[in-house]
């Protein structure tokens, strides 16, 4: 049992590092910094580690990205909502398409809507100048790209048998 926890923790740390390094490949869309690699990491965490490791990895990646100047406070609601929803979806269904859709809904829609109060409260955005759905479009752009990357990667891992071996090794 302890060995599986150690393996999961090590993989989660590796995926946090991938998300942080991957955030250097971000692009601006309507006031938000889109980082599709974070969404890919959310889905990999969902498939390999489960929802709670995914939320923890998303939180740590967002924290490190902010500390290193590679992200904004808006990274927290988007990545964490997406990680929780897609992790729960995969845990419940074991379906990759459902998991990808859950990441898109969790990050793109729920995370985008939750970004509004954070932008108003902590980033000095004027509520009158900012529509409550202003972050949904950029979050959707980012999460669809990352979900497509993750879908291709997980499908390739599944076809080679590496996905089953990794899931078995992690318990």
Phi, psi and omega in degrees: 000312181297323179297319178295320178297320179294318178297316180296319179296318179295317179294320177300318179296319178297318180291327173298316179298319178299317180295318181292312179296320179295338180288349174289345177258053180254167179215147181279139173219112175049051175084001178241151178260112184273128181230088185296337181296327178300322181289324175298317179295320177303316182289320176298319176297319180300315185284326186259330191239331182106171188294321186287322173296323178297316179295318178298317179295319179296318178297312181296320178296318178296317179299311180295320178299320179291317180296328181268001180074023182258000182207184178234175178299339181291348178293330183295304183294321182295305185292322183287321176296315180297317181297317180294313184292315181288328175295317178293321180296316180292320179301321183280320190250335187058025181252123179295314179301320178295321180295317178297316178297320179296323176295318180296315179292315183297312181276309187294317184261300182295313178297321178296320178290323179288341179292331182302304181296330177292317179298319181290314186284320190246344185249006176072019177283138179280124183300329180289334181269351189236120177287149184296339180258014186299333183264355181296313182298309180296324178294321178295318178302313182294313185288328177295317177299312179293325179292322176295319176300313181295319179301317179295317181293313181294322177297317178296318178297322180293317181295328180272352182088355182294328180296313179297320179295317180294317179297320179293318180294330181271351177081000000 
